[in-house]
Amino acid sequence: MTRVLVIDDDVDLIWDLAAVRPAGVELVTAANTAAAAEALRKQRIDAIVLDLRLPASLATKDADEGLALLGGITGAFRGRIPVVVATDSDDPDLVMWCGRLGAERVLSKSCGLSAIIQAAVDLVQGNHAHAAGSRAGGRPAGARGGTHAAS
C-alpha cells in the first residue's frame, strides 16, 4: 500500500480526501508544518502532496512556511520521498523555486485533488509520464523542461 502524506490546512479538502482516495493508497493528513514533521517522524511515507500556503501553527499562514517545509523535506530525505506541490498561485517564480527546492511536480489545485494524489502515487510507482499531469485547459505540463506544471 502506498502511503501519501497530504499537508494542507483546508478542512474541506481534508474531508474530501476519503472520496478521492485511489485503491491501494493510504492517506495521512497534516494541517500545519508541526503536524507534518510529526507524521514524517512517526510513519513511513512514500510521497507527499504539499500546499504552499501553510501555517507553521494555527496563528500563521504563509507561503514561506510551505517553501521552508519543502526545502527541509527534500534536504532530509534526499529525494527518497517525492513531493508534489499543489498551489493556487500562477506565479512562475514560485514554480521555479519549488523545482529548485526539490519538488518533483508543481500542480494547480484546479487539476483536482484526485489527479494530484494520483500524480504522487505515479511518482512512487515510477510512472513519470502520467505523473507529469497537465495544465488547466488540457495543455501539456511543462515549465522549462517539462518537469513541472505551472499552476
N, C-alpha and C positions, 0 to 999 in steps of 0.2 A: 504494500500500500504506500502511495506517495503522500507525504505529509507536507502541506503548504501552509506557511505562516502568512496570514493576511494582517498587515499592520495599517489600520485605518481607524480614525476616530468617529466616523459616520455611523451612528447607531442603526439607521435604516439599512445601510449596506450590510452591516454585520448580521442583521436579521434575515436579509435576503440570501445570505450565503447558503443556507440549508437547501434552498430551492434550486441553486445552480451548481451544487457540488457534483462533479462528474463521478461515475462509478470508480471505485478503487482509489479515491482521494479522500484523505482526512484533512479537514481544515481546522487550523488553530488560529485564534484571533488575539490581537493585542490592540488596545486603543491609544497607546502612547509609547514613547521610547523606553520607559522603565519596564512596562509590561512586555515589550518586545525583547528586551535584554534578558528578562527572566525566562521567557519561553525558549530563547536560544540556549540558555544555560541548562535548562532542565529537560529539554526534549531533543530528539533527533529531528531536524528539519531538513527537508530535501530541496525546497525552493521557497522564495519569499516574494510576495506581492506587497509593494510599499507605496503608500500615499505620501507625497512630499509635505503637504501642509498638515503637520502632525504635532500635537502638543508633547512637550517633554513631561508635563504634568497636566493636571486639569486646569491650571491657571494660564497656560501659554498655548499659542497655536501659530507656528511659523514654518515657512519652507526650509529655513536654515536647520531646524531640528531634523527634518527628513533627510536633508543632504548630509548632515553630520552622522546620522544613523547609517545611511548608505555607505559612507566612507569607512565607518567603523566596522560594519558587517564585512565589506569586501576586504578590508585590511586584515581582520581577524581570521576570516575563513579562506582567504587567498584563492577565491574563485571556486571553492568546493560547493558553495550554495549559490545557485543562480538567482539573481534579483531582477524582477520585472517592476519597473516604476509605473504607477498609474497616476495620472495627473489630469487636471482640468486646464492647465496652463498651455498656451500656444507659443511660449517664449522659446525660440530656437537656442538661445544661450543656455537655458535650463536643460534642454535635451543634451547639449554638448557637455555640460558639467556632469550630468548623470552618467554619460558614457565614460568620461574621464575618471569618475569615481568608481566605475566598475559595474554599472547596471548592464545587464545583458540586453534588455529591451526597455523602451520607454513608450508606453501606450496611452492613448487618450481614454479617459473614463467613458467617453461616448461609445467606445467599442463594445461596451457591455461587460459586466462582471464575469459572465461565463467564458467569454473569449479571453479575458485577461488571465483567469485561472487556468484555462487550457494552455495558454502560452507558457505559463510557468511549468505546467506538467510536461509539455512537449520539450522544454529545455532539459528537464531531468531525464527524459527518455531519449534524448538525442535527436529529436525531430525538429531541427532548427528551421527548416523551410516553413513548416506550419507555424512555428513559434514567432516568426517574424511579423505575423499579423498584417493588418492593412490600416490605412488611414481612414478616417470617416469619409464616406463617399466612394469607397471601393478602390481607391488608387493604391498601388503597391506601396508598402512601407519603405522608408528609407530616408535617412538624413546623413548625407555624406558617407557613402559606402554601404548603405542598405542594412546596417545593423540595428538601427533604432527607428522607430516610427515617431514622427513629430506629433505632439498632442495638441 
